[in-house]
Each structure stands twice: as structure tokens, then as C-alpha cells.
């Protein structure tokens, strides 16, 4: 059950969902990859490859490119906003954002300032995707206590939403940060800085998105997407009842595209299993095998195959959940940069137009 609290002062005015075609984005965590010969790449090269991947996404017509934040050896990107700033000056039309920014262990003012700067460089194409993150390495790294996980995010998200008004900020949560009194935050943005609240399967997080009138980004990384329909329905209904208008809903799910279904599965299999079992071992999950890989493709939230296969699955998910955007996490463990580039090319040139065609039928 999603419970709402009355907090009208915490709810900035945001525009309703744009009346634009169904949006399609790409996300990467900057996974530490291998080359085609199986040799592990230096993380510096991985970062340069992420820049090239974002530039290709722009050229082939993808709507959004998101880069995640991690602080562990299997991911090369710990400062996604720095790469996004590079993309802001080397792309023309694609929107640029995080996937996600771990706000709990960051500073709300600095996060706003970084994305306001990216917004300026890109002429309004920045999007901050804010969440608590599914990994916790940033907490000890930056001196935070893991037991403060929920409180930190609640306070910092509250402050971030207040900054969005671009008015002097008055804020006193009674927590770790000293109060702010009529504090101006710079730089100002030209218009509204678009932001999303990224959530997993927490009803409390869905309620927070409603309470703050914030577009919702659902991370669906396993199992059938249909199990999230209760959340998207509740979000839409509550916003309607509160007079918020129709706010955007996006989902983020992993996948890989190649010229044929078999080629896509063959390219991805070992990397998906390696990543799944590495994280699973850390979290106490039972090992996954070939059966689980195939099941996630056939019945779950792994979008793998030829352009037509992936387009059909994305369109079916979009219809069932009533979403406005789908972001494919195209980076998958040590999967080679060359295979990722082909996946991006097919996603923009074939999957994106086909999904829109299917949804307009």
C-alpha cells in the first residue's frame, strides 16, 4: 500500500509529460570491459569508449544517454557528470543524464550545480536521475554511515527539490547539515532542470515521487515487467487525484541487440552470467545458469535479440505499464566495446522507429 503525506510546500511545479513520441534511451554503468581478444581494458580506455558510445547514440537518433555512478572495480565510471559534460559539447540533440546519481552519499547543492552546468553546456539537455543506488561502496568512501541510508536520501532529495525553484533557499532539517537561510544557489538554469526519482520496488519511494511531483524512473532488472503494473497504476492514479497532471514514467532494463537472436544471445551469455553470479555471491543469491539466462530473455526483463525481437518486447512492456520512456542498459559486464557499438547502432536505427510504429498501430 502506498501511503502519502500531505506536504504541499515540498512539491515544486513541474510540467506534465511532453506530448512527444515515445522516448527511448540508453544507459551504461561504464562496465570494465574486455577487447575482442579477451584482454581486459584499462578503465581509462573504458571511459573513452563510453564517450564514443554516447556520441554514436546521438548520431543514430537515440533520445537519452545515461551514465551510472559506481565505486568498485567492475565499473570504470565514478564521476558520470564529468563524462556528461564532455558529451554536452560533442553531441547535438541527445538528452544527457545519470543512471543514477547516488544522492544519499553526495551533496544536494553540488549535484544541482554540476547538472546545471551540464544543462548550460548542452543548451537544456541535462537530466538528473536521482536515487539511493543498489551498491553501498560510496557510503564508507565518503564518510557516511550505512544505517543512515534512508534518512540521508530523504533529507537530500528534499533539499534538491527546493533548489529547483531557483529562489533563495531556506532549509533546516535538523540533521547533519547546518541550516540555509536565504541562500542563493548558482548557476541558475535557463528554464527547468529536468529530474527523475529512480526507484526499485519500494512503495515508499513511489509515494515520495508522487509527493514531490517528480517523474518516475523504475529500475526493472529481473523478472516479468508486469509485476510493476501496480506501481505505475498507483503513481498515475495518485497524480491525477492530486491534480499533478500526467507526469512521465520511464523504465530502465538490461539488454543487448545484434543482427540475429542467436548472435545476440551468444555475445551476451557469458558476460551476463558472470556479472549476475558475481553480484549474487556478494548478496547471497543462488548461482544462475543457462536456464536462468534464457528464462530472463523469454519471460523476464532481459531485452536480447534481433532488432525486431527487442522492438516487439519493448512495445509490449510500454503498452502494459503505460510508460513514456524506455531506457536500455546496453552495457553488460565485459561485453566488448565493438559489440556494444553495434547494439547502439541497431537500437537507434532499427529498434527505435519500429517501437514507435508498433505503439502507433
C-alpha positions as CSV (number, residue, x, y, z in Angstrom):
1,X,0.0,0.0,0.0
2,X,1.3,3.4,-1.0
3,X,0.8,6.0,1.8
4,X,1.1,9.7,1.0
5,X,1.8,12.5,3.4
6,X,0.4,16.0,2.9
7,X,3.4,18.2,2.2
8,X,2.3,20.9,-0.2
9,X,5.4,23.0,0.4
10,X,7.6,20.1,-0.8
11,X,6.0,19.8,-4.2
12,X,7.6,22.1,-6.9
13,X,5.5,22.8,-10.0
14,X,6.7,20.6,-12.9
15,X,5.5,20.4,-16.5
16,X,3.3,17.5,-17.4
17,X,4.6,14.8,-19.7
18,X,5.6,16.2,-23.1
19,X,3.3,15.4,-26.0
20,X,6.1,13.9,-27.9
21,X,6.7,10.4,-29.5
22,X,7.5,7.5,-27.2
23,X,11.0,8.2,-25.9
24,X,13.9,5.7,-26.0
25,X,17.2,6.0,-24.2
26,X,20.3,4.1,-23.4
27,X,22.1,3.6,-20.1
28,X,25.6,2.4,-19.2
29,X,27.4,1.9,-15.9
30,X,30.8,2.0,-17.7
31,X,31.3,-1.7,-17.1
32,X,35.0,-2.6,-17.2
33,X,35.2,-4.5,-20.5
34,X,37.5,-6.8,-22.5
35,X,38.6,-6.4,-26.1
36,X,37.6,-8.8,-28.8
37,X,40.7,-10.9,-28.0
38,X,39.5,-11.3,-24.4
39,X,42.1,-8.9,-22.8
40,X,40.8,-6.6,-20.1
41,X,40.8,-2.9,-20.9
42,X,42.2,-0.2,-18.7
43,X,39.5,1.8,-17.0
44,X,40.8,4.9,-18.7
45,X,40.1,3.3,-22.1
46,X,36.7,2.2,-20.9
47,X,35.9,5.9,-20.0
48,X,37.0,7.0,-23.5
49,X,34.8,4.2,-25.0
50,X,31.8,5.4,-23.1
51,X,32.3,8.9,-24.6
52,X,32.3,7.3,-28.1
53,X,29.2,5.3,-27.3
54,X,27.3,8.4,-26.2
55,X,28.4,10.2,-29.4
56,X,27.2,7.3,-31.5
57,X,23.8,7.3,-29.7
58,X,23.4,10.9,-30.6
59,X,24.2,10.3,-34.3
60,X,21.7,7.4,-34.6
61,X,18.8,9.3,-33.1
62,X,18.5,7.9,-29.5
63,X,16.6,10.3,-27.2
64,X,18.6,9.9,-24.0
65,X,22.0,8.7,-22.8
66,X,22.5,7.9,-19.1
67,X,25.7,7.1,-17.2
68,X,25.7,5.4,-13.8
69,X,27.9,6.1,-10.8
70,X,29.8,3.3,-9.0
71,X,32.9,3.0,-6.9
72,X,34.1,-0.6,-7.5
73,X,36.5,-2.4,-9.8
74,X,33.9,-3.8,-12.2
75,X,32.7,-0.3,-13.2
76,X,35.0,2.4,-14.6
77,X,32.8,5.4,-14.0
78,X,32.7,7.1,-10.6
79,X,32.1,10.6,-11.9
80,X,29.5,10.4,-14.6
81,X,28.8,14.1,-14.7
82,X,32.3,14.7,-16.0
83,X,31.8,12.4,-19.0
84,X,28.3,14.0,-19.5
85,X,30.0,17.4,-19.7
86,X,32.2,16.1,-22.4
87,X,29.2,14.7,-24.3
88,X,27.4,18.0,-23.8
89,X,30.0,19.7,-26.0
90,X,30.3,16.9,-28.6
91,X,26.7,16.0,-29.3
92,X,23.9,17.9,-30.9
93,X,20.4,16.7,-29.7
94,X,20.5,13.8,-27.3
95,X,19.5,14.4,-23.7
96,X,22.2,13.5,-21.1
97,X,21.8,12.3,-17.6
98,X,22.8,10.0,-14.8
99,X,21.8,6.4,-14.3
100,X,21.8,7.1,-11.3
101,X,23.4,9.8,-9.1
102,X,23.7,8.3,-5.6
103,X,22.3,11.3,-3.8
104,X,22.5,9.7,-0.3
105,X,26.3,9.9,-0.3
106,X,26.6,13.2,-2.3
107,X,25.8,16.8,-1.6
108,X,22.5,18.1,-3.0
109,X,23.9,21.6,-3.8
110,X,26.9,20.2,-5.6
111,X,24.7,17.8,-7.6
112,X,22.4,20.6,-8.6
113,X,25.4,22.8,-9.6
114,X,27.0,20.1,-11.7
115,X,23.8,19.3,-13.6
116,X,23.0,23.0,-14.0
117,X,26.4,23.3,-15.6
118,X,25.8,20.4,-17.9
119,X,22.5,21.9,-18.8
120,X,24.2,25.1,-19.8
121,X,26.8,23.4,-21.9
122,X,24.2,21.3,-23.6
123,X,21.7,24.1,-24.0
124,X,19.0,22.5,-21.9
125,X,19.6,18.7,-22.5
126,X,20.6,17.7,-18.9
127,X,18.5,15.3,-16.8
128,X,19.4,14.4,-13.2
129,X,18.3,10.8,-12.3
130,X,18.5,10.7,-8.5
131,X,18.3,7.5,-6.4
132,X,19.7,5.6,-3.5
133,X,21.7,3.2,-5.6
134,X,21.8,-0.6,-5.3
135,X,25.5,-0.6,-4.2
136,X,26.8,0.9,-1.0
137,X,30.5,1.4,-1.6
138,X,30.1,5.2,-1.7
139,X,29.0,5.3,2.0
140,X,32.3,4.4,3.6
141,X,34.2,6.0,0.8
142,X,32.7,9.4,1.6
143,X,32.3,9.0,5.3
144,X,28.6,8.2,5.7
145,X,27.0,5.6,7.9
146,X,25.0,2.9,6.1
147,X,22.4,2.9,8.9
148,X,21.6,6.5,7.8
149,X,20.7,5.2,4.2
150,X,17.0,6.2,4.3
151,X,17.3,9.4,6.3
152,X,20.1,10.8,4.2
153,X,18.2,10.3,0.9
154,X,15.0,11.8,2.3
155,X,16.8,14.9,3.5
156,X,19.0,15.4,0.5
157,X,16.2,14.9,-2.0
158,X,14.1,17.4,-0.1
159,X,16.8,20.0,-0.4
160,X,17.4,19.3,-4.1
161,X,13.7,19.9,-4.9
162,X,13.9,23.2,-3.0
163,X,16.9,24.3,-5.1
164,X,15.0,23.7,-8.3
165,X,12.8,26.8,-7.7
166,X,15.9,28.9,-8.2
167,X,14.7,31.1,-5.4
168,X,16.7,31.7,-2.2
169,X,16.7,28.5,-0.1
170,X,15.6,28.3,3.5
171,X,16.1,24.9,4.9
172,X,16.7,23.4,8.3
173,X,16.2,19.6,8.5
174,X,17.7,19.4,12.0
175,X,20.2,16.8,10.7
176,X,23.9,16.9,9.8
177,X,23.9,20.0,7.5
178,X,23.8,23.5,9.0
179,X,20.6,25.4,8.1
180,X,20.4,27.5,5.0
181,X,19.0,31.0,5.3
182,X,18.0,32.9,2.2
183,X,20.9,31.1,0.4
184,X,21.2,31.7,-3.4
185,X,22.5,28.7,-5.4
186,X,24.4,29.2,-8.6
187,X,24.4,28.8,-11.6
188,X,20.8,29.5,-12.4
189,X,19.3,27.4,-15.2
190,X,17.6,28.6,-18.4
191,X,14.2,27.0,-17.6
192,X,13.5,23.9,-15.5
193,X,16.2,21.3,-14.8
194,X,14.5,18.0,-15.6
195,X,15.0,15.4,-12.9
196,X,13.7,11.9,-12.1
197,X,13.4,9.8,-9.0
198,X,14.9,6.4,-9.6
199,X,13.3,3.6,-7.6
200,X,13.4,-0.2,-7.4
201,X,10.4,-1.9,-5.9
202,X,9.8,0.3,-2.8
203,X,6.3,1.6,-2.3
204,X,7.7,4.3,-0.1
205,X,9.8,5.5,-3.0
206,X,6.8,5.6,-5.3
207,X,5.0,7.6,-2.7
208,X,7.9,10.1,-2.5
209,X,7.8,10.6,-6.3
210,X,4.1,11.4,-6.0
211,X,4.5,13.7,-3.0
212,X,7.2,15.7,-4.7
213,X,5.6,15.7,-8.2
214,X,8.6,14.0,-9.7
215,X,8.8,12.0,-12.8
216,X,9.3,8.3,-12.0
217,X,12.2,6.1,-13.2
218,X,11.6,2.4,-12.4
219,X,14.6,0.0,-12.5
220,X,13.3,-3.4,-13.6
221,X,16.3,-5.6,-13.8
222,X,14.8,-9.1,-13.4
223,X,11.5,-11.0,-13.6
224,X,8.5,-10.0,-15.6
225,X,7.9,-6.3,-16.1
226,X,4.2,-6.9,-15.5
227,X,4.8,-7.2,-11.7
228,X,5.4,-3.4,-11.7
229,X,2.0,-2.5,-13.1
230,X,0.5,-2.0,-9.7
231,X,3.2,0.7,-9.1
232,X,2.7,2.5,-12.4
233,X,-1.1,2.4,-12.0
234,X,-0.9,3.8,-8.4
235,X,1.5,6.5,-9.5
236,X,-0.7,7.7,-12.3
237,X,-3.9,7.5,-10.3
238,X,-2.5,9.4,-7.3
239,X,-1.1,12.1,-9.5
240,X,-4.5,12.5,-11.2
241,X,-6.3,12.7,-7.8
242,X,-3.8,15.3,-6.5
243,X,-4.1,17.4,-9.6
244,X,-0.4,16.9,-10.6
245,X,-1.3,16.2,-14.2
246,X,0.2,13.2,-16.1
247,X,3.9,13.0,-15.1
248,X,6.3,10.9,-17.1
249,X,7.2,7.3,-16.2
250,X,10.3,5.6,-17.6
251,X,11.8,2.2,-17.0
252,X,15.4,1.0,-17.1
253,X,16.2,-2.6,-18.1
254,X,19.2,-4.5,-19.4
255,X,19.6,-6.0,-22.9
256,X,21.7,-6.5,-26.0
257,X,20.9,-6.3,-29.7
258,X,22.7,-8.0,-32.6
259,X,21.8,-8.9,-36.2
260,X,20.1,-12.1,-35.1
261,X,18.6,-13.5,-32.0
262,X,21.2,-16.2,-31.7
263,X,24.1,-13.9,-32.2
264,X,22.8,-11.6,-29.5
265,X,22.4,-14.4,-27.0
266,X,25.8,-15.9,-27.9
267,X,27.6,-12.5,-27.5
268,X,25.9,-11.7,-24.1
269,X,25.6,-15.1,-22.3
270,X,29.0,-15.4,-20.6
271,X,29.0,-11.8,-19.6
272,X,25.5,-11.7,-18.2
273,X,26.2,-14.9,-16.2
274,X,29.5,-13.7,-14.9
275,X,28.0,-10.4,-13.7
276,X,24.9,-12.0,-12.3
277,X,26.8,-14.5,-10.3
278,X,29.4,-12.1,-9.0
279,X,26.8,-9.8,-7.6
280,X,24.7,-12.8,-6.5
281,X,27.7,-14.2,-4.5
282,X,28.0,-10.8,-2.7
283,X,24.3,-10.8,-1.9
284,X,23.7,-14.4,-1.0
285,X,21.8,-15.4,-4.2
286,X,22.0,-18.9,-5.6
287,X,24.1,-19.3,-8.7
288,X,22.4,-18.7,-12.1
289,X,23.0,-20.9,-15.1
290,X,22.0,-21.1,-18.8
291,X,18.3,-21.8,-17.8
292,X,18.0,-18.5,-15.9
293,X,19.6,-16.6,-18.7
294,X,17.2,-18.0,-21.3
295,X,14.2,-17.5,-18.9
296,X,15.0,-13.8,-18.4
297,X,15.1,-13.3,-22.1
298,X,11.9,-15.3,-22.8
299,X,9.8,-14.2,-19.7
300,X,11.7,-11.6,-17.8
301,X,13.2,-8.2,-18.2
302,X,16.3,-9.0,-20.3
303,X,15.8,-7.5,-23.8
304,X,18.0,-9.6,-26.0
305,X,17.8,-10.4,-29.7
306,X,17.5,-9.0,-33.2
307,X,16.1,-5.5,-33.7
308,X,12.6,-6.9,-34.4
309,X,12.6,-9.2,-31.3
310,X,13.7,-6.4,-29.0
311,X,11.3,-3.9,-30.5
312,X,8.3,-6.2,-30.0
313,X,9.3,-6.8,-26.4
314,X,9.8,-3.1,-25.6
315,X,6.5,-2.2,-27.2
316,X,4.6,-4.9,-25.3
317,X,6.1,-3.6,-22.0
318,X,5.3,0.0,-22.9
319,X,1.7,-0.9,-23.6
320,X,1.2,-2.9,-20.4
321,X,2.8,-0.4,-18.0
322,X,1.7,2.8,-19.7
323,X,5.2,4.2,-19.7
324,X,6.5,7.2,-21.6
325,X,10.2,6.2,-22.0
326,X,12.2,3.0,-22.1
327,X,16.0,3.1,-21.3
328,X,18.0,0.0,-22.3
329,X,21.1,-0.7,-20.2
330,X,23.3,-1.8,-23.1
331,X,26.5,-2.3,-21.1
332,X,26.8,-5.8,-19.8
333,X,29.9,-6.7,-17.9
334,X,32.9,-7.4,-20.0
335,X,31.0,-7.4,-23.3
336,X,33.3,-5.9,-25.9
337,X,33.0,-2.2,-26.9
338,X,32.6,-3.2,-30.5
339,X,29.6,-5.3,-29.7
340,X,28.1,-2.5,-27.6
341,X,28.6,-0.1,-30.5
342,X,26.7,-2.4,-32.9
343,X,23.9,-2.7,-30.3
344,X,23.7,1.1,-30.0
345,X,23.6,1.4,-33.8
346,X,20.8,-1.1,-34.2
347,X,18.9,0.4,-31.3
348,X,18.8,3.8,-32.8
349,X,18.4,3.0,-36.5
350,X,16.0,0.0,-36.3
351,X,14.6,-0.7,-32.8
352,X,13.5,2.9,-32.0
353,X,11.5,3.6,-35.2
354,X,10.0,0.1,-35.1
355,X,8.8,0.5,-31.4
356,X,7.1,3.8,-32.3
357,X,5.5,2.2,-35.3
358,X,4.2,-0.7,-33.1
359,X,2.8,1.7,-30.5
360,X,1.0,3.8,-33.1
361,X,-0.8,0.9,-34.7
